Amino acid sequence: MGNSQLNPENLEKAANMLKAIAHPIRISIIGCLEDGQKLTVTEIHKKLNIEQATASHHLGILRDNGILTSKREGKNIYYCLKHETLKVLLNCINGCCNI
């Protein structure tokens, strides 16, 4: 890690992103959105077999912390990874946990 990455503001942002990711449902959501996938809250809640309100809650946390981005298309809001490099983090988590 270079000195520019040790900037307190960058460290705070990174810590908040990691806190936002650190939940089983949110890790699962990120997994659903790998490879440029764009999904609605309905698609996510059905895919993960969770309540729609639960999916919405976790999507909001991920969006508010810069993990996801959302885009309205007609009546639907589609969610996708804000940074494709986040799938590298997911691969690290999977590798460390032997999932």
C-alpha positions in Angstrom: 0.0 0.0 0.0 1.6 3.3 -1.1 1.6 6.5 1.0 -1.2 8.0 -1.1 -3.5 5.2 0.0 -2.7 5.9 3.7 -4.6 9.1 3.4 -7.1 9.2 6.4 -10.0 10.0 4.1 -9.2 7.1 1.8 -8.8 4.8 4.8 -12.2 5.9 6.2 -13.9 5.3 2.9 -12.3 1.9 2.5 -13.3 0.9 6.1 -16.9 2.0 5.5 -17.0 0.0 2.2 -15.7 -3.1 4.0 -18.2 -2.7 6.8 -21.0 -2.4 4.3 -19.8 -5.6 2.5 -19.4 -7.5 5.8 -22.8 -9.3 5.9 -23.7 -12.6 4.4 -26.7 -11.2 2.4 -24.6 -8.3 1.0 -21.8 -10.7 0.0 -24.4 -12.8 -1.8 -25.8 -9.7 -3.5 -22.4 -8.8 -4.8 -22.0 -12.4 -6.0 -25.2 -12.1 -8.0 -24.0 -8.9 -9.7 -20.6 -10.3 -10.8 -19.6 -10.1 -14.5 -21.6 -6.9 -15.2 -25.0 -8.3 -14.2 -27.7 -5.8 -13.8 -30.6 -7.0 -11.6 -33.7 -5.5 -10.1 -34.6 -5.9 -6.4 -37.2 -8.4 -7.4 -34.7 -10.5 -9.3 -32.3 -10.4 -6.4 -34.8 -11.3 -3.7 -36.0 -14.3 -5.8 -32.5 -15.4 -6.6 -31.4 -15.3 -3.0 -34.8 -16.5 -1.6 -35.1 -13.6 0.8 -37.9 -11.0 1.4 -38.0 -8.1 -1.0 -37.9 -5.6 1.9 -34.7 -7.3 3.1 -33.1 -7.2 -0.3 -34.1 -3.5 -0.6 -32.5 -2.7 2.8 -29.2 -4.4 1.9 -29.1 -2.9 -1.6 -29.6 0.6 0.0 -26.6 0.0 2.3 -24.4 -1.2 -0.6 -25.5 1.8 -2.8 -25.0 4.3 0.0 -21.5 3.1 0.6 -20.3 3.2 -3.0 -20.4 -0.5 -3.7 -23.4 -0.5 -6.1 -24.9 1.9 -8.5 -28.5 2.0 -9.6 -30.2 3.1 -12.7 -33.9 3.6 -13.5 -35.1 2.1 -16.7 -38.8 2.6 -17.1 -40.5 1.3 -14.0 -37.5 -0.7 -12.8 -34.4 0.2 -11.0 -31.4 -1.9 -11.9 -28.5 -2.5 -9.6 -24.9 -3.3 -10.6 -21.4 -3.2 -9.2 -20.0 0.3 -9.2 -16.5 -1.1 -9.6 -15.9 -4.4 -11.4 -12.8 -4.8 -9.3 -15.0 -5.7 -6.4 -15.4 -9.1 -7.8 -11.7 -9.6 -7.0 -12.5 -9.0 -3.3 -15.3 -11.5 -3.5 -12.9 -14.1 -5.0 -10.5 -13.4 -2.1 -13.3 -13.9 0.4 -14.4 -17.1 -1.3 -10.8 -18.3 -1.4 -10.2 -17.6 2.3 -13.4 -19.3 3.4 -13.1 -22.2 0.9 -16.7 -21.5 -0.2 
